[in-house]
């Protein structure tokens, strides 16, 4: 039995809890790079001893001539390790702009569909501390709030109920490269990782310079941990505040007590309205800047002034009703419902104002 170095032992220790006791298959997303190749090899080593049902999938985005051969290399390695493998092809037209984001969405859609077919309820990826640091830096540049700066979650649930976990999120990429090299495992290096057409690649090239100024991967990941901790507390407080502010309303709509809402700290009020929007129009998250404009610049001032307001955002109609002076309080309620569709613009409603 091969003696494990401390770094190798840490890799297998990080992965083992995600495999132990899992019912049904565990699906590994393996691109053929060093991170996911280490994930594949470590899972095979653990599974050999614990008889874990592990399956492997590679998404071939079809964006480079080499991608098909890289997927075959993962299939060959999976076969040598005794694990079933499937290549999932991203077919159809590719966007000229936002290519990496579209590829990421397609990748998770394909993996989720395959997981459903084989009965896997857990999807594992090889994201590392380096990936987390780059994600936090990108979101910092984009002006994200605490939720965005929390970076990638170690575990979350994808639409449809599939659990996604990233067991190596606290481990440096160099350790995973060394794990592969110590076992003589070949791996590929995606040239897009160094293609300066993509923001992530440009930032990756800057990381050594930033680390020299003190903004290291370790500090960026520590920022993510702190933001995740604070975000969890804020979200819990917002859920409780939402429950306390919600009034009876017709099905498909939400009504919030304006007096309760305006008395909340702004960070909580912002999230309470965000929760209401998610429930009324669960079609996707709204950008923080637009939510801030709606809540901080419109709803709360209207509640404090006792003034009516009517806006639309993300397919929702948001209204502040004027309750009149009741015991010295001018605040009305905040009512949210699906916005009526404008003729010829299915799925979108015009932004309206009445204030």
Secondary structure by P-SEA (a helix, b strand, c coil): cccccaaaaaaaaaacccccccccbbbbbccccaaaaaaaaaaaaaaaacccbbbbbbbccccccaaaaaaaaaaaaaaaabbbbbbbbbcccccccaaaaaaaaaaaaaaaaaaaaacccbbbbbccaaaaaaaaaaaaaaccccccccccccccccccbbbbbbccccccaaaaaaaaaaacbbbbbcccccccccaaaaaaaaaaaaaaacccaaaaaaaaaaaaaaaaaaaaaaaaaaaaaccccccccccccaaaaaaccaaaaaaaaaaaaaaacccccccaaaaaaaccccaaaaaaacbbbbbccccbbbbbbbccccccccbbbbbbccccccccccccccccccc
